[in-house]
Amino acid sequence: MRDGITRRDFLNGVAIAIAGGVAGIELAAAGTPAAAGTSAAAGAAASGAAADPNYPPNRSGLRGSHAGSFEAAHRLRDGGHFDLAGVAVSEHYDLIVVGAGISGLAAAHFYAQRRPGARILLLDTNDDFGGHAKRNEFDVDGRTLIGYGGTQSIDGPKHKWSAVASALLRDLGIDVQRLGRDFDQIFYERWNLRRATFFKQETFGTDRIVRQDFSRWGVNSWSDWTEQPDDPAAYRAYLERSPLNARARAQLHEMCFSDRDVLAGKSIAERTALLDRISGREFLRTYWDADDDVLKYLQTRTRSLWVVGIDALSASDTLHLPGFKAQRAALRAEADEPYVYHFPDGNASITRLLVRRLVPDAARGSTMDDVVRARFDYGQLDRPEHAVRVRLLSTAVEVRNAGGGVEVGYVTGGRTYRVAARDCVLACYHAMMPYLAPEIPPPQRAAMHANVRAPLVYATLAVRNWHPWKKLGAAFIDNPGGTFDASLDFPVSVAGYGFSADPSQPICVHLEHMPVAPNQGLDMRAQFRVGRTRLYTATFADFEREIRDELGRMLGAYGFDFDRDVAAITVNRWPHGYAYTPTPLYDDPEEQKRRVDLARQRVGRIAIANSDSGWDAYTHVAIDEAHRAVMELLAAQ
């Protein structure tokens, strides 16, 4: 058996360990090398996982916040100095944008709309544009696979998206409803694939995978909350096949189907106040006397949305879980829109459309369809004849008001440069802005530092077939006691790109990991900081070992062989992932409102954007904040 899939790995790391009944990527002493014997020669695996490894979307291995993208920023954060005193301004622009993610690109777009012909420079520390809207591309046995490595979908376009953000989509030629129709919502139902739960031995005492025969892929919604089953008999049968103890099985069934109201007699105001001030875990323990097996089973049910588990969220943020049926009814919790507005590469297609609009020579085509297969010419992104330039692998290290405009110092290739502009938009992380712009007042700095981003990992696997998933009868595997949830790709076919038609064809498999520290008395921000440290220390070999182990234990009995079936792995590591979203468990609403307003105040000709400014990790928030920042600058001219 081959030991792994070889990819370049730039960080020293540590082996994966399971301790204290909690599965995850744990860290040994700093500087400890990864265990020998992993990630050896198997990467020759196949037919070339990447047709052109110099093309950023093709690059596999450890991606996301990749080596070379964060070291200069960390040096600045840690008190390091970049000598810009003798560096003369070498270029002049109308606008400089720090960050070429969704918000930065949208800011450039809005500015160019209102100042036709404006010269704009975008600086980004990564080797690809798009920020968390990351595209993963593979060539498997002659077939191109496209996956997402970050922000996934256009979420809630009817109710969540503002007029400004919706207009941007239309301006880029995105027909959201057409995109929803490209999503085959009953594809997996036709193949009789549902969800399954993997009960991992380290948490539940045995390895067991149980198909959720009660689950259905809804015709009108891709959301399939296993926490709200509608078939009591099927749910009971599922629980009986699980390794949960008898008391836990009985409690879960009652929590899902009984009308018992543990807060009977309380008004809506009283319920809201109570649910805001107690964690979901403590609510279940206090008001339901929940068994430990119930708490272990439900602990991670919130991590896909919030990153943390039910121990670090208010009960009002966990209303979709078992045990909250009566509270949902009392508070009239609304259902979400269908989660089906999805390009094959997630919202990376939005950033590609923006870049093609800003730098027309970067790619051919003009529609939402042809952008999916378009190959971008990265050599066109930063050319002097273009009005808009995107400069990658360039980390801003100083931003200051000067001479009625703004000067920006940045580092690339080990050398420092200084550029100037009339206006500047900071569309990078809030946490870095105080280090970049010394003029930001201390109260505003404190407000910015309160936005502690959530760490997460999206791993994308290119596999040669999905026969094991068909044999299991599941397209999604919950892993409440382990490291990675796993799922087959969204069934989306856009003109020129077809989804995997049957189990014999290659497909992307997506894994999610949230490296937090549950049930240790830590609040959300503290858990995020712990997880970030883990991610920066872990290596690709660490992730690969855990992926190999868990997928083998999930699917091995159904014919899965890692070395035979996996052609490539891209680990999209995001130590600074989702923007912090307040929870009433830790954040006073009035204080939070003051913090939001303070953190995004303009500083001279420097405006503040990014989803951090809206304190929510959504694409439409990033767009809205970009528009606000640009309007502030233009109004002040």
Order of alpha helices (4+ residues) and beta strands (2+ residues): beta-alpha-beta-alpha-beta-beta-beta-alpha-alpha-alpha-beta-alpha-beta-alpha-alpha-alpha-alpha-alpha-alpha-alpha-alpha-alpha-beta-beta-beta-beta-alpha-alpha-beta-alpha-beta-beta-beta-alpha-alpha-alpha-beta-alpha-beta-alpha
